[in-house]
Amino acid sequence: MNAFKNRTSVVVVAAVVLVGAVAMGYYWGEHAAPLQMAGPSKVDKIPAPPSAWFTKNAVPPKMVVRPDTPIFPDEAGPTGARGSSRPYEEPLPQETYMPSHDIPAIPTPGIANAPPTGSPLGAPGGAMPPAAPVKAPWRRYAMARGAPSGRPLVAIVIDDMGVDHKRSLKMVAMPAPLTLSYLTYAPNIKKQTAAARAAGHELMLHVSMEPGSHAVDPGPNVLLTGESDTEIRSRLDWGLNRFSTYIGINNHMGSKFTADATGMRVVMEELKKRGLIFLDSRTTNKTVGAQIAHELGVTVVERNIFLDNVNAKDAILKQLAALVRVARHKGAAIAIGHPRDGTIAALKAWLPTAVDLGVDVVPLSAVIEKMYALKPLPDVARVSRR
């Protein structure tokens, strides 16, 4: 009898629990909106990727990375030094650029044109670019190179200097003269460039310009095609005032900006005011840099070859051999490299052999002087190395 009562009690309790559960389910079904009616939950939502900072009209960060942090994709790893998937450098052209100089030579007002002879990079028939002013301010900061030997000239420009401090110092320790181009946002830039100049290297300013893809990070105060002329001048002016002992600028990235005639005209107007040169890194074959420079009478040269698209010593040595061939053919050639381990190793091995290969490694200014048929300045007309 007691067992029957106990079983009956269990059944009654179970029935009460079941009825209660059904009642609560009905209540919530009537009073709470189903999950699918309310849209996806927070867990299901996929946040939109944030826009790159340089696409917004906001003040950019003062520094991108710490001074001693490697920032190049091949050394920083797949996510980059800043924990971002955006690489630091846009893909660079692998071709050897042989200038045709189809751009007509436009005389610079008030300056006599140089004779159409002796140009290593001139067009067939002796066409020359506008003559560079003999007393242009950039020439005061050009490094002396000694008496010309008659051998073809090779200028090696090292971009992206000053942020990867460890590798930048290794480039400064290379046999001079290299031409070292310092990023505008490099820390302690005056101290770094003074040491490089004291070591006998020529200096340039590496100015960030808008890349073709917003997947890469061009750094603070980049020049953007969508900005006003006033904003472009302001950002450029900030960079140009970071230090003073450089001969001119070249573009960091810039495959989009250097193809924009409006933006490049603003840049060239500022360079003309200051008497500076422009080295077109030619990150795109659509660049209008040389064309606008010629129109405004700005001294301009163009990169022939990138050394280190592949950061490996043997690959870079092959590029240096190609550079020598261009120099022998044209009389002078310009290469651009970066402070990377492969480049450092290759240059350390190659530089002592350059004379035996029949070329002189010279500052970029020496190539410009030859291209524009300028007589080298006497050393007393140049600013001291220190």
N, C-alpha and C positions, 0 to 999 in steps of 0.2 A: 504493500500500500504506500509505504514511504517512498519506495523507488519510483512508483508511478507518479507521485506528486512532484518528485524532483525532476523527472523528465518533462512533466507538464510545465514546470517553472522555466526550464531551459528553453522550451519551445516558445513560450510566451515572451521571454526576454528577447529572443532572436527576432520574433515577429515585430516587436516594438522597434528594435534597432533598424530593421529593414524598412518599416514604414517611415521612420524618421529620416532615413537616408533618401528615400524617394521624395519625401516632402521637401527636404532641403534642396535636392536637385531641381525640383520643379520651381521652387522659389527663385533660385539663382538663374535658372533658365528664363524666367519671366522678367527678372529685375536687373540682371547683368547682361550687357551686350556681349555676344559671342566674340572671341578673339579675332576671328577673321573679319568681322564687321568693323572692327576698330582699326584695321590696317595692320601692317606687320609690326611685330614687337621690336623692342630695342635690340634684342639679340639678333633678329632677322635682318635689321636694317644694315646696309653697307654704306658707310660714310663716303662722301665724295672726296677725292684726293685734294689736299690743299693746293692752292695756286702758288707758284713760285713767287718768292717775295719781290723779285724784280719785275713782275707783271703788274704790280700795284703802285699807286702813287703814294708810297709811304717812305719814310726815311729808312734807308737800308742799314743793316747792322754795321757797327764800326769795324769789326773784324770777323772773318769767316772762320778761321781756325787759330789755334795757338801757334806761335812762331815756329816751334820745333816739330810740329806734326806733319808727317808726309801727307800731301794732298793729292797726289797723282793717282788715278784709278788703278794702275798696275801695281802700286805699292800700298795703297790704302785698303785693298780688299774689295769684295763685291758690293759692299754697302757704303764705301767711302769713309773718309776720316771723321765725318760729322754724323755718322749714323744715318745717312740719307742715301737713297738709291740713285740720286742724280750725280753723274760723274762731273769732275772738275773741268775737263777739257772736251771740246767737241771734236769729232773725227776730222783729222787734217788731211789735205790732199796728198796723194802719194806720187803724183807726177813730178817730173823735172820740168820746171817752167822755163821756156826759152822765149824771151820777149820779142815780139815782132815790131813793136813801136809804131803801130798804125796810127796812134794818137798824134795829130799834127803838132808840130812845135809852134807854140804861141809866144811871141816876144814878150818879155817882162818890161813894163813901162819904165823908162829911165835907165835901163841897163842894157849895155851893148851885148849882142849875142856872141857866144863863143864861136870860134871857127869850127866848121863841120869836119874836123879831123881829130883823130886820136881817141875816138869814143869806142870803148870796148863793147858797149851795149847798144850802139846806135843802129838805126834801121839801114837796110841796103840803100846805097846811094849817099850815105853820110848824113842823113837827117839827124838833127840833134834836138834834145829837149831845150827848153829855155835856159839861158845861162843863170847859174847861181850867183848871187852877190858875193864878190870877193871878200868883203868885210862883214858878212852875215854873222850874227851873234853865235850861231852854232859852231862856227869855225874856231872860236876862242876856246871851246871845250874839247876840240878834236885832239886826240893824242898824237904826238910826233911819231913817225915811223922810220926815220932815217932816210938815207939817200935811196932813190928808186934803183932797183937792180935790173929792170927790164923783164923780169919774170912775170907771168900772169899773177893776178892778185886774187886772194881768197879771204873773204870776211866771214867769220863765224859768230853769229849772234845767238846768245843764250837767253831765251825768254824765261818768264815766270820766276825771276830771281827775287829772293828776299823773304819768302814766306816759309818754304822748307829750308830752315836756317842751316841745318847740317850739310845738306848737299850744295847749298849756295856757297858756303865757305870752301867746299872742295873745288868749285868752279873758280873762285877767286884765287885759289892756290895754283891754278893751271899757269903754264908759261904764257906771259903776255905777248901780244895783245889780242885778247878776245873783246867782243863788244857785248856787255852785260846789260840786259834790259830788265829793270826792276818794276815789279807790280806796284801800282800806285798805293795800295793798301798794306804794303809790307811794313812791319813794325820797325822802329828805330832806323828808318830809311836813310836819314842823313848820316848816321854813324856807319851803316853798312856800305853805302855808296862811297863814302870817304875812304874806307879801307880798300875797296875795289879799285878806286882811282889811284890810290897810293901804290897799289900793286902793278899799275901800268895798263889797266884795262879801260877801254872807252865805255861810256855809259849812255843808256837810253831809258826812256820811260815807257812801261808796258801798260797801255790803257785798255781797260775792259770795254768791249763793245758787244752789242746784242748778238747772240748766236741764232742760228736758224731754228733751233729747237729749244723749247722751255724745259726740256728734260735735263739740261746741263746748267751748271751754276757759274755764271761769269764773275761773281764777286761784287763787293760793294761799289756803289756809285757808277754802275755800268751805264754807258750811253745807249739810249733806247730810241728806236725809230718813232715810237708813239708820243714822245715828249716834245714839248715846245722848244723852239730855238733857245729861249732863255734858260730853260732847264738843262739843255745839253751843254750850253756854255758854262753854266754854274758847276755842273759835275766835272767837266773837262778842266775848268779853272782850278777846282779843288785838287785834281791830280797834278796839274802843271806846277803848282806851288808847293809840292811835297819836298822837292829839293831842286837844286839849280844847275848842277854841273853835267847835264846831259846835252846831247846834240840834237835830239828830236824824239819822236815817239813811234811806236808800232802797235798794231792792234792785237789785243788778247781776245781770241775767238773772233766774233764780228762778222760771221758769214751773212747775217741778215743786215747789220748796220752798214757795212762797207759797200753793200749793193744799193744803198739808199742815197740818191744824189742830194736830197735836201739835207739830211743829217751830215753827210760828208762835207758838204759845202760849209756848214757851220764850223766843223773841225778845221778845215783848211784855212778859213778866214782867221781863226785864232792862231794857227801855226804861222801864218804869214805875218801877223802883228808882232809875234815874238821872234821871228827869224829862225824858226826851227825846221828841221827836215821831217819827212814822213817816209818810213819804211813800210810798205804794204806787205803784210805777212801773207797775203793771198790765201786766206782760208776759204775762198770761193772764187770760181772763175768768172763770177758775175760782178766782181768788185769794180767800182768806179773811182777808186782812190787815186790812181795815177792820172786818170782823165781830169778829175776836178783839180788836182794839184797843178797840172800843166796849165789849165785854164786860168788859175789864179796866180801862177808864177811861184809856186811853192816847190822847193827842192825835193825830189822824190826818187826813190829807188824801190825795186821789187825783189822779193825773195825768189830764188831759183829752186831751192830744194829744202825739204824738211829732212833732218837727219834721223830722227828717232821715233817714227811712227811705231816701230818695233823696238822695244826697250831691251835690246840684246847687242852685245859688243860686235859680233860678227856682222849682223845686219847693218849696224851703223857704220862699220868700216867699209861696207859695200857702198853706202850712200856717200861717204867721203871720197871714194874713188870716182863716183859719178860726178861729184862736185869738181874734182880736179879736171875731168874731161870737159865740163862746161867752161871752166876758167881758161883752159887751153884754146877752146874754140872761140870764146867771146873776149878774152883778155882779162876778164874779171868775173867773179861769181860770188853769190851771197847764199849762205846756208843758215837755217834756223834750227836750233836744238833746245833742249831743256835740261835742268839739273836733275838728271835721272842716273841711276847706277850704271846702266849700259853706256850712256853717253860719256859719263866721267871716265869709265874704263877705256872706251874707244879713243877719246881725245888724248888721254894720257899716253897711249901707245902711238898715236898717229902724229901728234904735233911735232915731235922731234924729227920726223921723217919728211916733213913738208918740203923743205928746200931740196932734198934729194929727189923728190917727186917733180921738181921743177916749178913750184909755186911759192909765193910769199904769203904768209898769213898776216893780215894787216887789219887795222881798225876799219870799221865801216866807212869812216870819213875819207880814208884813202881811196876806196872804190868810188865814192861820190866825186872826189877831186878828179879822178881819172875820167869818169863818165862825163863830167861837166867841163873837162879840160881846164881845170883850175890849177894854178901854180900853188904848191904846198906853202903854207904859211911858215915863216921862220919861227923857231921855238920861242923867241922872245915875245911873239904876238899871242901865244897861247897862255891860258891860265895854268898856274902851277898844278902839279898832280895833287898836292896836298891842300 
